[in-house]
Amino acid sequence: MNETLNSTDRKLLLKLAREAITSAVKTGKLKIQEVTAAHLLTPQGCFVTIKKQGALRGCIGNFTSDKPLYLLVQEMAASAATRDPRFYPMKEEDLLHFDLEVSVLSPLRKAESPEEVVVGKHGLYLEKNFSRGVLLPQVATEQGWDRETFLNQTALKAGLKKEDWKEGADLYLFTADVFGEKEA
């Protein structure tokens, strides 16, 4: 993972994400903006979360990328607005009131045991058979979950029974540099 992003980098990524959402919703196309900031040229995974009045409105990301971070943020922002299957694609009126959060991810690391999960520090990616689920680190904190609840909820997100993580599942941990417009 590259060094922690500075406030200028964070503000630029949030601006690029918002402009990508606006462009995708208004024109149906993503208008990519190029940047030259060195920190943002490194290939790195990220998720972009859209919230409306504090409630989830869309969240899409990739753990890895061969694309520079600034480009992936724009693509994931447009996808979160228009392709998250849990929500209808955003319309122009939805552009009036929404907040953004970007999570820049560390590489995945396979957990040897569930005890390694530190709530508030780690995000979880769970695989079992053909099911997969992911929850970002901030979700457990926002919901006030303990480790077991976080594991249960990740299993449910994968479409499994809540305790299916206890046997035959692979758990992967990651950390995230999380920032949003409210702090920027």
Summary of the structure (lengths in Angstrom):
residues: 184
radius of gyration: 16.4
end to end distance: 21.4
largest distance: 46.9
contacts: 595
relative contact order: 0.18
helix: 36%
strand: 26%
